């Protein structure tokens, strides 16, 4: 019997989705950076993305990039979160390129690159309205000039990030702004901006709509590849797999219980005050998975099963028509939040099937 809870990861489906996006975007002149952070830098998933045609790998954690290096994943790797000053040496030693917003960090990367005899590429991120990371457009030229002056640093291009903090949608207007910024840099400084990275999975609606692409030639895709959906409205993308990854958990208690708690009601284990409704007696099941392992609000249960709540180590379900006896397993679809937490939990086994040998770990 397989261990539970576990993520069942179908590498064939991930390969199909990645290959489909690579081909569709390739027809528009856009390459794909495959983002591995939700996969915790999994070597199996990373290799699958490379085999599907992604141009390079990106991850927000240098620890994940280090793990992929140790596993000898054959790919160029980009740190897509601004490096910490304290990790500059590790970044230079393991990442080929990093996305940056602070010139002090780039100076430190230059120093460490000189010390280790390496060359490190830099993409400068531009703020275009979402108010997460990014250099203000009016300050960008000065940052490019200093980046170009630093030893052992190569200016690779520019990028932006939208729809993460504030939900600002990528559209023809802000993508045209990024194109204009790239062309202004080229005209002013007499160089070619090789990479113009327009954003993440939220850009797919715009990129596949037939809109003018301009100079955008790269997107950083993670969620769309792993879950088969765009991230503005979480709608499935036609032709992609939305079930490449599922969570399986085991029933450890199954009983008929009152739906109405008895006693004085205060906060739950996680500080909530849940609504209380009397539905009479209900068929309740408890699964051996909880808030420590997954985001319960990001789980989609099978038809006929409702998720009623969770504590650290228990997920409570109610079922009208399903026989959830002790030892039964229940499979769930996940959103991005649930996937990230489940991937990070050491208590959730990751079981790979498909293109490579099955590999539980």
PyMOL commands that set and color helices and strands:
alter all, ss='L'
color gray80, all
select helices_A, chain A and resi 11-26+37-39+43-51+62-70+85-94+103-116+137-149+172-189+201-207+223-227+296-298+336-344
alter helices_A, ss='H'
color red, helices_A
select strands_A, chain A and resi 6-10+31-35+56-59+77-79+97-100+120-127+135-136+153-160+195-197+218-221+245-258+281-287+299-300+305-310+315-319+329-334+349-353
alter strands_A, ss='S'
color yellow, strands_A
deselect
rebuild
show_as cartoon
